[in-house]
Amino acid sequence: GADPLGPYTYKGRLVEPSGDRWMIDGSILQLNGELYLLFSAFGPRQSVYIAPLSDPWTLSAPGVLITGPEYPWEMSGGTVNEGPVALQHDGQTFIVFSASSCATGDYKLGMLIYRGSDPLDPASWEKNPEPVFRRSDENGVFGPGHNGFFRSPDGTEDWIVYHAVDFPEGA
């Protein structure tokens, strides 16, 4: 409906066709007229997956691993990639994700760039080797991560919202 306060109808829980597993931080990517679920799950480390959707509440295939912790900046306090969100700008598609443990001042954001022709092919995603957003001790910002994007009120800019902690050592 048009009212963001509802009413709402429960459509069901997202479950992969191959079986139920722990999944968090789901968000939607719309690319080339298709819908995909981006999420974080274990396998064996907490990593980011993509799965096709047949409609906004039904996974049509199991998730495919597109990034897991591999660089030292993704392993502060724990080996974690989570919170994937899509950003589309100037004809390009990016996935921004959180890396390291959210309980540390070193939680940060990494980025994948879509370079291929099939979003379900891990080779279509290129990982930036450095984080794109990290702590700033001089500005008193620690553990910036788990973000979202939205358009400015006049529609001319992409804005980011994220959480952070007040202390260098984390939460």
HELIX and SHEET records of a PDB file:
HELIX    1   1 PRO A   72  GLU A   74  5                                   3    
HELIX    2   2 PRO A  122  SER A  124  5                                   3    
HELIX    3   3 ASP A  137  ASN A  139  5                                   3    
SHEET    1   A 4 ILE A  24  LEU A  31  0                                        
SHEET    2   A 4 GLU A  34  PHE A  42 -1                                        
SHEET    3   A 4 GLN A  46  ASP A  55 -1                                        
SHEET    4   A 4 THR A  58  LEU A  59 -1                                        
SHEET    1   B 4 ILE A  24  LEU A  31  0                                        
SHEET    2   B 4 GLU A  34  PHE A  42 -1                                        
SHEET    3   B 4 GLN A  46  ASP A  55 -1                                        
SHEET    4   B 4 VAL A  64  THR A  67 -1                                        
SHEET    1   C 4 ASN A  81  HIS A  89  0                                        
SHEET    2   C 4 GLN A  92  ALA A  99 -1                                        
SHEET    3   C 4 LYS A 108  TYR A 114 -1                                        
SHEET    4   C 4 TRP A 125  LYS A 127 -1                                        
SHEET    1   D 2 PHE A 142  ARG A 151  0                                        
SHEET    2   D 2 ASP A 158  VAL A 165 -1                                        
END                                                                             
